[in-house]
Amino acid sequence: MTYLTSLFNSVGMPPPPDRRSLMATYVVTGCAGFIGSHLSEQLLDRGDSVVGIDSFTPYYARCLKEHNLGGLRTRSGFRMFEGL
C-alpha cells in the first residue's frame, strides 16, 4: 500500500485513481516546432496519445521541423496532420 493510499484510507476517502486510467489524448498545435515536438515527446513518454498539427510556416526551414518530427512519427500514440 502506498503512502497516498493509506492517507486517503485514514480519512475515509477512496484512493486517487491510478495514472493509467487518466491517460488522455492531447492536441498539440505547432508539433513540428521546438516546443511542440518536445511537449509531444513528454506526453507520449508518460503514456498519453498526441494528435499533432503543424502548418509548416516558413519561419523555420521545413527540414528543421521534419527533423523534430523524426522520432515522433515512429511512436505509437502519435498522429500528425498538416494544416494550412
Summary of the structure (lengths in Angstrom):
residues: 84
radius of gyration: 17.9
end to end distance: 50.6
largest distance: 57.3
contacts: 201
relative contact order: 0.18
helix: 43%
strand: 19%
